[in-house]
Amino acid sequence: MFSKEDARTVIGIIGNIISLVLFLSPVPTFYRIWKKKSVEQYSPVPYLATIINCALWVLYGLPMVHPHSILVVTINGSGFVIEIVYLSLFFIFSDSKKRLRVVVVVVMECIFLAVLAILVLTLAHTTKLRSTIVGSICMAGNIMMYASPLSIMKLVITTKSVEYMPFFLSLFSFLNGVCWASYALIPFDPFLMAPNGMGALLGLAQLILYAAFYKSTKKIMAAKKAQGQVGLTEKPGADTNNQNSHATQINIGED
């Protein structure tokens, strides 16, 4: 008989696949960065947020913290490695000011993670308490990560262009949130449910924006191509027929 645990495992495996696709979705963005040898106005914030998020969920899924969570560890461990690659490329093709910011944030994240792991594993003596502590931090981090695209959504509304809000990233963010929210129901895990439920809603909102501004984006891109302005980095806020804003986002709920 197909049990609830079997259903949870199947959903978790599907969630791993969707999350992996989501982790790999920025590849075209970084190919563009590599080709242009410049990060332009792309922001490292989503990737910095994602790498600490992955590290925290790996800690949460360890047997000594939250037993029977191997699927949480596998996908977040994979995501951690992928984000290291992204940040390395961002570092290589950034100016000195952006490089310094990336290094400072990464060092702070490493220190925070190390201190948290040491304190939890030495001072909390039950897996229930460890799960509660780490899970609460993971939930807060995931919510902040999921909220990061709000600025991009505002930019889309302002410029009436979805050029820098990739469709497949938004689609898989939505599917990822739905899948892991479902996973969190068997059995109920509030630390997974809250952020991934929010992620599903924000992913849906991005898809709605994409549908609303798809046609206007094509017109803007056609106008820029005609004027020979494709690829130029310009400040946002001007006439959307002549300017564009560079931004990227990743919101992953692979937990």
ChimeraX commands (.cxc) that place a marker at each C-alpha (Angstrom):
marker #1 position 0.00,0.00,0.00 radius 0.5
marker #1 position 1.17,3.50,-0.83 radius 0.5
marker #1 position 1.74,5.12,2.57 radius 0.5
marker #1 position 2.02,8.76,3.60 radius 0.5
marker #1 position 5.75,8.30,4.00 radius 0.5
marker #1 position 5.98,7.01,0.43 radius 0.5
marker #1 position 4.01,10.04,-0.77 radius 0.5
marker #1 position 6.33,12.33,1.18 radius 0.5
marker #1 position 9.37,10.70,-0.39 radius 0.5
marker #1 position 7.96,11.01,-3.92 radius 0.5
marker #1 position 7.09,14.68,-3.38 radius 0.5
marker #1 position 10.54,15.27,-1.91 radius 0.5
marker #1 position 12.23,13.72,-4.94 radius 0.5
marker #1 position 10.11,15.86,-7.28 radius 0.5
marker #1 position 11.00,18.84,-5.11 radius 0.5
marker #1 position 14.70,18.02,-5.49 radius 0.5
marker #1 position 14.35,17.96,-9.26 radius 0.5
marker #1 position 12.41,21.23,-9.42 radius 0.5
marker #1 position 14.80,22.90,-7.00 radius 0.5
marker #1 position 17.80,21.76,-9.04 radius 0.5
marker #1 position 16.25,23.28,-12.16 radius 0.5
marker #1 position 15.63,26.44,-10.17 radius 0.5
marker #1 position 19.23,26.53,-8.97 radius 0.5
marker #1 position 20.42,26.19,-12.56 radius 0.5
marker #1 position 17.98,28.75,-13.98 radius 0.5
marker #1 position 20.43,31.70,-13.62 radius 0.5
marker #1 position 22.92,29.97,-15.95 radius 0.5
marker #1 position 21.87,32.16,-18.94 radius 0.5
marker #1 position 22.40,35.24,-16.77 radius 0.5
marker #1 position 25.92,34.17,-15.85 radius 0.5
marker #1 position 26.64,33.17,-19.44 radius 0.5
marker #1 position 25.74,36.72,-20.37 radius 0.5
marker #1 position 28.01,38.05,-17.61 radius 0.5
marker #1 position 30.85,35.80,-18.78 radius 0.5
marker #1 position 30.36,36.81,-22.42 radius 0.5
marker #1 position 30.29,40.53,-21.62 radius 0.5
marker #1 position 33.04,40.22,-18.99 radius 0.5
marker #1 position 30.91,42.43,-16.76 radius 0.5
marker #1 position 28.17,42.00,-14.15 radius 0.5
marker #1 position 26.61,45.23,-15.44 radius 0.5
marker #1 position 23.98,46.22,-12.87 radius 0.5
marker #1 position 23.13,42.69,-11.75 radius 0.5
marker #1 position 23.04,42.32,-8.00 radius 0.5
marker #1 position 24.80,39.60,-5.99 radius 0.5
marker #1 position 22.23,39.86,-3.18 radius 0.5
marker #1 position 19.96,36.99,-4.34 radius 0.5
marker #1 position 22.94,34.64,-4.60 radius 0.5
marker #1 position 24.37,35.71,-1.25 radius 0.5
marker #1 position 20.96,35.13,0.30 radius 0.5
marker #1 position 20.60,31.74,-1.37 radius 0.5
marker #1 position 24.00,30.41,-0.34 radius 0.5
marker #1 position 23.43,31.06,3.37 radius 0.5
marker #1 position 19.90,29.73,3.02 radius 0.5
marker #1 position 21.23,26.47,1.55 radius 0.5
marker #1 position 23.87,26.15,4.25 radius 0.5
marker #1 position 21.28,26.65,7.00 radius 0.5
marker #1 position 18.95,24.01,5.56 radius 0.5
marker #1 position 21.83,21.55,5.25 radius 0.5
marker #1 position 22.44,22.09,8.96 radius 0.5
marker #1 position 18.73,21.64,9.65 radius 0.5
marker #1 position 18.61,18.36,7.72 radius 0.5
marker #1 position 21.57,16.73,9.46 radius 0.5
marker #1 position 20.61,13.58,11.43 radius 0.5
marker #1 position 21.82,15.10,14.70 radius 0.5
marker #1 position 19.54,18.12,14.17 radius 0.5
marker #1 position 16.44,16.91,12.29 radius 0.5
marker #1 position 16.49,13.14,11.58 radius 0.5
marker #1 position 15.02,11.60,8.42 radius 0.5
marker #1 position 15.58,14.70,6.30 radius 0.5
marker #1 position 18.12,13.42,3.78 radius 0.5
marker #1 position 16.20,14.97,0.84 radius 0.5
marker #1 position 16.59,18.37,2.47 radius 0.5
marker #1 position 20.35,17.85,2.73 radius 0.5
marker #1 position 20.86,16.55,-0.82 radius 0.5
marker #1 position 19.22,19.44,-2.66 radius 0.5
marker #1 position 20.52,22.20,-0.41 radius 0.5
marker #1 position 24.03,20.74,-0.53 radius 0.5
marker #1 position 23.82,20.79,-4.32 radius 0.5
marker #1 position 22.48,24.33,-4.25 radius 0.5
marker #1 position 25.32,25.44,-1.99 radius 0.5
marker #1 position 27.93,24.23,-4.50 radius 0.5
marker #1 position 26.09,25.84,-7.43 radius 0.5
marker #1 position 25.85,29.18,-5.63 radius 0.5
marker #1 position 29.60,29.10,-4.95 radius 0.5
marker #1 position 30.14,28.87,-8.70 radius 0.5
marker #1 position 27.78,31.80,-9.35 radius 0.5
marker #1 position 29.42,34.00,-6.73 radius 0.5
marker #1 position 32.87,33.12,-8.04 radius 0.5
marker #1 position 31.88,34.34,-11.51 radius 0.5
marker #1 position 30.30,37.44,-10.01 radius 0.5
marker #1 position 33.52,38.11,-8.11 radius 0.5
marker #1 position 35.70,37.68,-11.20 radius 0.5
marker #1 position 33.70,40.08,-13.38 radius 0.5
marker #1 position 32.90,42.74,-10.77 radius 0.5
marker #1 position 34.72,45.95,-9.96 radius 0.5
marker #1 position 36.77,46.20,-6.77 radius 0.5
marker #1 position 33.93,47.81,-4.79 radius 0.5
marker #1 position 31.46,45.02,-5.55 radius 0.5
marker #1 position 34.11,42.38,-4.91 radius 0.5
marker #1 position 34.77,43.77,-1.46 radius 0.5
marker #1 position 31.06,43.70,-0.63 radius 0.5
marker #1 position 30.76,40.08,-1.74 radius 0.5
marker #1 position 33.79,39.00,0.30 radius 0.5
marker #1 position 32.59,40.82,3.44 radius 0.5
marker #1 position 29.11,39.31,3.25 radius 0.5
marker #1 position 30.42,35.78,2.59 radius 0.5
marker #1 position 32.83,35.98,5.53 radius 0.5
marker #1 position 30.04,37.21,7.81 radius 0.5
marker #1 position 27.78,34.37,6.65 radius 0.5
marker #1 position 30.49,31.77,7.31 radius 0.5
marker #1 position 31.10,33.11,10.81 radius 0.5
marker #1 position 27.38,33.15,11.58 radius 0.5
marker #1 position 26.91,29.58,10.34 radius 0.5
marker #1 position 29.90,28.25,12.28 radius 0.5
marker #1 position 28.85,29.92,15.52 radius 0.5
marker #1 position 25.27,28.69,15.12 radius 0.5
marker #1 position 26.35,25.10,14.45 radius 0.5
marker #1 position 28.71,25.03,17.42 radius 0.5
marker #1 position 26.19,26.51,19.84 radius 0.5
marker #1 position 23.30,24.31,18.73 radius 0.5
marker #1 position 25.27,21.07,18.73 radius 0.5
marker #1 position 26.90,21.73,22.12 radius 0.5
marker #1 position 24.18,23.49,24.11 radius 0.5
marker #1 position 20.98,21.91,22.74 radius 0.5
marker #1 position 20.87,18.26,23.76 radius 0.5
marker #1 position 17.78,16.98,21.91 radius 0.5
marker #1 position 16.99,16.85,18.22 radius 0.5
marker #1 position 13.62,18.46,18.91 radius 0.5
marker #1 position 15.23,21.54,20.45 radius 0.5
marker #1 position 17.91,21.68,17.77 radius 0.5
marker #1 position 15.27,21.41,15.05 radius 0.5
marker #1 position 13.26,24.21,16.61 radius 0.5
marker #1 position 16.23,26.57,16.88 radius 0.5
marker #1 position 17.72,25.93,13.45 radius 0.5
marker #1 position 14.31,25.57,11.80 radius 0.5
marker #1 position 13.17,28.94,13.12 radius 0.5
marker #1 position 16.27,30.63,11.73 radius 0.5
marker #1 position 15.89,28.81,8.42 radius 0.5
marker #1 position 12.25,29.87,8.20 radius 0.5
marker #1 position 13.12,33.52,8.82 radius 0.5
marker #1 position 15.94,33.36,6.28 radius 0.5
marker #1 position 13.75,31.72,3.68 radius 0.5
marker #1 position 11.05,34.34,4.11 radius 0.5
marker #1 position 13.61,37.11,3.60 radius 0.5
marker #1 position 14.99,35.30,0.57 radius 0.5
marker #1 position 11.54,34.89,-0.90 radius 0.5
marker #1 position 10.87,38.57,-0.26 radius 0.5
marker #1 position 13.99,39.62,-2.20 radius 0.5
marker #1 position 12.20,39.63,-5.59 radius 0.5
marker #1 position 9.79,42.30,-4.33 radius 0.5
marker #1 position 12.22,45.00,-5.49 radius 0.5
marker #1 position 12.41,43.33,-8.90 radius 0.5
marker #1 position 8.63,43.17,-9.10 radius 0.5
marker #1 position 8.47,46.88,-8.30 radius 0.5
marker #1 position 11.01,47.53,-11.05 radius 0.5
marker #1 position 8.91,45.53,-13.51 radius 0.5
marker #1 position 5.84,47.59,-12.69 radius 0.5
marker #1 position 7.81,50.85,-12.96 radius 0.5
marker #1 position 9.54,50.07,-16.25 radius 0.5
marker #1 position 6.74,47.92,-17.72 radius 0.5
marker #1 position 9.47,45.46,-18.71 radius 0.5
marker #1 position 10.17,41.88,-17.56 radius 0.5
marker #1 position 13.54,41.73,-19.35 radius 0.5
marker #1 position 15.38,41.11,-16.09 radius 0.5
marker #1 position 12.78,38.88,-14.48 radius 0.5
marker #1 position 13.30,35.60,-16.37 radius 0.5
marker #1 position 10.12,33.64,-17.02 radius 0.5
marker #1 position 11.46,30.19,-16.19 radius 0.5
marker #1 position 12.97,31.44,-12.95 radius 0.5
marker #1 position 9.55,32.76,-11.92 radius 0.5
marker #1 position 7.80,29.58,-13.09 radius 0.5
marker #1 position 10.06,27.21,-11.22 radius 0.5
marker #1 position 9.99,29.43,-8.14 radius 0.5
marker #1 position 6.23,28.96,-8.12 radius 0.5
marker #1 position 6.41,25.19,-8.71 radius 0.5
marker #1 position 9.15,24.85,-6.13 radius 0.5
marker #1 position 7.10,26.63,-3.47 radius 0.5
marker #1 position 4.04,24.50,-4.22 radius 0.5
marker #1 position 6.01,21.26,-4.11 radius 0.5
marker #1 position 7.83,21.90,-0.83 radius 0.5
marker #1 position 4.72,23.33,0.81 radius 0.5
marker #1 position 3.02,20.01,-0.06 radius 0.5
marker #1 position 6.02,18.11,1.31 radius 0.5
marker #1 position 5.67,20.05,4.56 radius 0.5
marker #1 position 2.14,18.70,5.03 radius 0.5
marker #1 position 3.30,15.06,5.43 radius 0.5
marker #1 position 3.75,15.34,8.36 radius 0.5
marker #1 position 3.10,18.99,9.05 radius 0.5
marker #1 position 6.32,20.98,9.36 radius 0.5
marker #1 position 5.70,24.70,10.01 radius 0.5
marker #1 position 9.35,25.55,9.33 radius 0.5
marker #1 position 8.94,24.34,5.75 radius 0.5
marker #1 position 5.33,25.35,5.24 radius 0.5
marker #1 position 5.53,29.07,6.08 radius 0.5
marker #1 position 8.35,30.14,3.73 radius 0.5
marker #1 position 7.42,27.83,0.87 radius 0.5
marker #1 position 3.75,28.79,1.03 radius 0.5
marker #1 position 4.89,32.40,0.77 radius 0.5
marker #1 position 7.24,31.46,-2.06 radius 0.5
marker #1 position 4.39,29.88,-4.02 radius 0.5
marker #1 position 2.30,33.05,-3.69 radius 0.5
marker #1 position 5.17,35.34,-4.74 radius 0.5
marker #1 position 6.01,33.04,-7.64 radius 0.5
marker #1 position 2.40,33.25,-8.78 radius 0.5
marker #1 position 2.52,37.05,-8.51 radius 0.5
marker #1 position 5.63,37.12,-10.72 radius 0.5
marker #1 position 3.93,34.98,-13.35 radius 0.5
marker #1 position 0.98,37.36,-13.36 radius 0.5
marker #1 position 3.35,40.32,-13.84 radius 0.5
marker #1 position 5.12,38.49,-16.62 radius 0.5
marker #1 position 1.84,37.92,-18.44 radius 0.5
marker #1 position 0.81,41.55,-17.92 radius 0.5
marker #1 position 4.04,43.11,-19.26 radius 0.5
marker #1 position 5.21,40.56,-21.82 radius 0.5
marker #1 position 3.94,42.55,-24.82 radius 0.5
marker #1 position 5.31,45.88,-23.60 radius 0.5
marker #1 position 8.70,44.23,-22.99 radius 0.5
marker #1 position 8.85,43.05,-26.60 radius 0.5
marker #1 position 8.15,46.59,-27.79 radius 0.5
marker #1 position 10.83,48.05,-25.52 radius 0.5
marker #1 position 13.41,45.48,-26.64 radius 0.5
marker #1 position 12.56,46.09,-30.30 radius 0.5
marker #1 position 12.97,49.85,-29.83 radius 0.5
marker #1 position 16.34,49.42,-28.10 radius 0.5
marker #1 position 17.55,47.06,-30.80 radius 0.5
marker #1 position 16.56,49.53,-33.47 radius 0.5
marker #1 position 18.52,52.25,-31.68 radius 0.5
marker #1 position 21.53,50.01,-31.16 radius 0.5
marker #1 position 21.19,50.16,-27.38 radius 0.5
marker #1 position 20.85,46.49,-26.53 radius 0.5
marker #1 position 23.31,45.57,-23.78 radius 0.5
marker #1 position 23.98,49.13,-22.62 radius 0.5
marker #1 position 23.90,49.61,-18.87 radius 0.5
marker #1 position 21.73,52.55,-17.99 radius 0.5
marker #1 position 20.14,53.80,-14.83 radius 0.5
marker #1 position 16.48,52.85,-14.24 radius 0.5
marker #1 position 13.73,55.39,-13.96 radius 0.5
marker #1 position 13.89,57.07,-17.37 radius 0.5
marker #1 position 11.61,56.62,-20.39 radius 0.5
marker #1 position 11.14,52.87,-20.73 radius 0.5
marker #1 position 11.49,53.12,-24.51 radius 0.5
marker #1 position 15.08,54.33,-24.10 radius 0.5
marker #1 position 16.35,52.82,-20.86 radius 0.5
marker #1 position 16.35,49.56,-18.93 radius 0.5
marker #1 position 17.30,48.39,-15.49 radius 0.5
marker #1 position 19.55,45.46,-14.77 radius 0.5
marker #1 position 18.49,43.19,-11.97 radius 0.5
marker #1 position 18.20,39.51,-11.31 radius 0.5
marker #1 position 16.53,37.36,-8.74 radius 0.5
marker #1 position 16.45,33.92,-7.36 radius 0.5
marker #1 position 14.05,32.69,-4.81 radius 0.5
marker #1 position 14.44,29.19,-3.84 radius 0.5
marker #1 position 12.50,27.13,-1.40 radius 0.5
marker #1 position 14.34,23.88,-1.78 radius 0.5
marker #1 position 13.74,22.78,1.71 radius 0.5
marker link #1:1,2 radius 0.2
marker link #1:2,3 radius 0.2
marker link #1:3,4 radius 0.2
marker link #1:4,5 radius 0.2
marker link #1:5,6 radius 0.2
marker link #1:6,7 radius 0.2
marker link #1:7,8 radius 0.2
marker link #1:8,9 radius 0.2
marker link #1:9,10 radius 0.2
marker link #1:10,11 radius 0.2
marker link #1:11,12 radius 0.2
marker link #1:12,13 radius 0.2
marker link #1:13,14 radius 0.2
marker link #1:14,15 radius 0.2
marker link #1:15,16 radius 0.2
marker link #1:16,17 radius 0.2
marker link #1:17,18 radius 0.2
marker link #1:18,19 radius 0.2
marker link #1:19,20 radius 0.2
marker link #1:20,21 radius 0.2
marker link #1:21,22 radius 0.2
marker link #1:22,23 radius 0.2
marker link #1:23,24 radius 0.2
marker link #1:24,25 radius 0.2
marker link #1:25,26 radius 0.2
marker link #1:26,27 radius 0.2
marker link #1:27,28 radius 0.2
marker link #1:28,29 radius 0.2
marker link #1:29,30 radius 0.2
marker link #1:30,31 radius 0.2
marker link #1:31,32 radius 0.2
marker link #1:32,33 radius 0.2
marker link #1:33,34 radius 0.2
marker link #1:34,35 radius 0.2
marker link #1:35,36 radius 0.2
marker link #1:36,37 radius 0.2
marker link #1:37,38 radius 0.2
marker link #1:38,39 radius 0.2
marker link #1:39,40 radius 0.2
marker link #1:40,41 radius 0.2
marker link #1:41,42 radius 0.2
marker link #1:42,43 radius 0.2
marker link #1:43,44 radius 0.2
marker link #1:44,45 radius 0.2
marker link #1:45,46 radius 0.2
marker link #1:46,47 radius 0.2
marker link #1:47,48 radius 0.2
marker link #1:48,49 radius 0.2
marker link #1:49,50 radius 0.2
marker link #1:50,51 radius 0.2
marker link #1:51,52 radius 0.2
marker link #1:52,53 radius 0.2
marker link #1:53,54 radius 0.2
marker link #1:54,55 radius 0.2
marker link #1:55,56 radius 0.2
marker link #1:56,57 radius 0.2
marker link #1:57,58 radius 0.2
marker link #1:58,59 radius 0.2
marker link #1:59,60 radius 0.2
marker link #1:60,61 radius 0.2
marker link #1:61,62 radius 0.2
marker link #1:62,63 radius 0.2
marker link #1:63,64 radius 0.2
marker link #1:64,65 radius 0.2
marker link #1:65,66 radius 0.2
marker link #1:66,67 radius 0.2
marker link #1:67,68 radius 0.2
marker link #1:68,69 radius 0.2
marker link #1:69,70 radius 0.2
marker link #1:70,71 radius 0.2
marker link #1:71,72 radius 0.2
marker link #1:72,73 radius 0.2
marker link #1:73,74 radius 0.2
marker link #1:74,75 radius 0.2
marker link #1:75,76 radius 0.2
marker link #1:76,77 radius 0.2
marker link #1:77,78 radius 0.2
marker link #1:78,79 radius 0.2
marker link #1:79,80 radius 0.2
marker link #1:80,81 radius 0.2
marker link #1:81,82 radius 0.2
marker link #1:82,83 radius 0.2
marker link #1:83,84 radius 0.2
marker link #1:84,85 radius 0.2
marker link #1:85,86 radius 0.2
marker link #1:86,87 radius 0.2
marker link #1:87,88 radius 0.2
marker link #1:88,89 radius 0.2
marker link #1:89,90 radius 0.2
marker link #1:90,91 radius 0.2
marker link #1:91,92 radius 0.2
marker link #1:92,93 radius 0.2
marker link #1:93,94 radius 0.2
marker link #1:94,95 radius 0.2
marker link #1:95,96 radius 0.2
marker link #1:96,97 radius 0.2
marker link #1:97,98 radius 0.2
marker link #1:98,99 radius 0.2
marker link #1:99,100 radius 0.2
marker link #1:100,101 radius 0.2
marker link #1:101,102 radius 0.2
marker link #1:102,103 radius 0.2
marker link #1:103,104 radius 0.2
marker link #1:104,105 radius 0.2
marker link #1:105,106 radius 0.2
marker link #1:106,107 radius 0.2
marker link #1:107,108 radius 0.2
marker link #1:108,109 radius 0.2
marker link #1:109,110 radius 0.2
marker link #1:110,111 radius 0.2
marker link #1:111,112 radius 0.2
marker link #1:112,113 radius 0.2
marker link #1:113,114 radius 0.2
marker link #1:114,115 radius 0.2
marker link #1:115,116 radius 0.2
marker link #1:116,117 radius 0.2
marker link #1:117,118 radius 0.2
marker link #1:118,119 radius 0.2
marker link #1:119,120 radius 0.2
marker link #1:120,121 radius 0.2
marker link #1:121,122 radius 0.2
marker link #1:122,123 radius 0.2
marker link #1:123,124 radius 0.2
marker link #1:124,125 radius 0.2
marker link #1:125,126 radius 0.2
marker link #1:126,127 radius 0.2
marker link #1:127,128 radius 0.2
marker link #1:128,129 radius 0.2
marker link #1:129,130 radius 0.2
marker link #1:130,131 radius 0.2
marker link #1:131,132 radius 0.2
marker link #1:132,133 radius 0.2
marker link #1:133,134 radius 0.2
marker link #1:134,135 radius 0.2
marker link #1:135,136 radius 0.2
marker link #1:136,137 radius 0.2
marker link #1:137,138 radius 0.2
marker link #1:138,139 radius 0.2
marker link #1:139,140 radius 0.2
marker link #1:140,141 radius 0.2
marker link #1:141,142 radius 0.2
marker link #1:142,143 radius 0.2
marker link #1:143,144 radius 0.2
marker link #1:144,145 radius 0.2
marker link #1:145,146 radius 0.2
marker link #1:146,147 radius 0.2
marker link #1:147,148 radius 0.2
marker link #1:148,149 radius 0.2
marker link #1:149,150 radius 0.2
marker link #1:150,151 radius 0.2
marker link #1:151,152 radius 0.2
marker link #1:152,153 radius 0.2
marker link #1:153,154 radius 0.2
marker link #1:154,155 radius 0.2
marker link #1:155,156 radius 0.2
marker link #1:156,157 radius 0.2
marker link #1:157,158 radius 0.2
marker link #1:158,159 radius 0.2
marker link #1:159,160 radius 0.2
marker link #1:160,161 radius 0.2
marker link #1:161,162 radius 0.2
marker link #1:162,163 radius 0.2
marker link #1:163,164 radius 0.2
marker link #1:164,165 radius 0.2
marker link #1:165,166 radius 0.2
marker link #1:166,167 radius 0.2
marker link #1:167,168 radius 0.2
marker link #1:168,169 radius 0.2
marker link #1:169,170 radius 0.2
marker link #1:170,171 radius 0.2
marker link #1:171,172 radius 0.2
marker link #1:172,173 radius 0.2
marker link #1:173,174 radius 0.2
marker link #1:174,175 radius 0.2
marker link #1:175,176 radius 0.2
marker link #1:176,177 radius 0.2
marker link #1:177,178 radius 0.2
marker link #1:178,179 radius 0.2
marker link #1:179,180 radius 0.2
marker link #1:180,181 radius 0.2
marker link #1:181,182 radius 0.2
marker link #1:182,183 radius 0.2
marker link #1:183,184 radius 0.2
marker link #1:184,185 radius 0.2
marker link #1:185,186 radius 0.2
marker link #1:186,187 radius 0.2
marker link #1:187,188 radius 0.2
marker link #1:188,189 radius 0.2
marker link #1:189,190 radius 0.2
marker link #1:190,191 radius 0.2
marker link #1:191,192 radius 0.2
marker link #1:192,193 radius 0.2
marker link #1:193,194 radius 0.2
marker link #1:194,195 radius 0.2
marker link #1:195,196 radius 0.2
marker link #1:196,197 radius 0.2
marker link #1:197,198 radius 0.2
marker link #1:198,199 radius 0.2
marker link #1:199,200 radius 0.2
marker link #1:200,201 radius 0.2
marker link #1:201,202 radius 0.2
marker link #1:202,203 radius 0.2
marker link #1:203,204 radius 0.2
marker link #1:204,205 radius 0.2
marker link #1:205,206 radius 0.2
marker link #1:206,207 radius 0.2
marker link #1:207,208 radius 0.2
marker link #1:208,209 radius 0.2
marker link #1:209,210 radius 0.2
marker link #1:210,211 radius 0.2
marker link #1:211,212 radius 0.2
marker link #1:212,213 radius 0.2
marker link #1:213,214 radius 0.2
marker link #1:214,215 radius 0.2
marker link #1:215,216 radius 0.2
marker link #1:216,217 radius 0.2
marker link #1:217,218 radius 0.2
marker link #1:218,219 radius 0.2
marker link #1:219,220 radius 0.2
marker link #1:220,221 radius 0.2
marker link #1:221,222 radius 0.2
marker link #1:222,223 radius 0.2
marker link #1:223,224 radius 0.2
marker link #1:224,225 radius 0.2
marker link #1:225,226 radius 0.2
marker link #1:226,227 radius 0.2
marker link #1:227,228 radius 0.2
marker link #1:228,229 radius 0.2
marker link #1:229,230 radius 0.2
marker link #1:230,231 radius 0.2
marker link #1:231,232 radius 0.2
marker link #1:232,233 radius 0.2
marker link #1:233,234 radius 0.2
marker link #1:234,235 radius 0.2
marker link #1:235,236 radius 0.2
marker link #1:236,237 radius 0.2
marker link #1:237,238 radius 0.2
marker link #1:238,239 radius 0.2
marker link #1:239,240 radius 0.2
marker link #1:240,241 radius 0.2
marker link #1:241,242 radius 0.2
marker link #1:242,243 radius 0.2
marker link #1:243,244 radius 0.2
marker link #1:244,245 radius 0.2
marker link #1:245,246 radius 0.2
marker link #1:246,247 radius 0.2
marker link #1:247,248 radius 0.2
marker link #1:248,249 radius 0.2
marker link #1:249,250 radius 0.2
marker link #1:250,251 radius 0.2
marker link #1:251,252 radius 0.2
marker link #1:252,253 radius 0.2
marker link #1:253,254 radius 0.2
marker link #1:254,255 radius 0.2
view
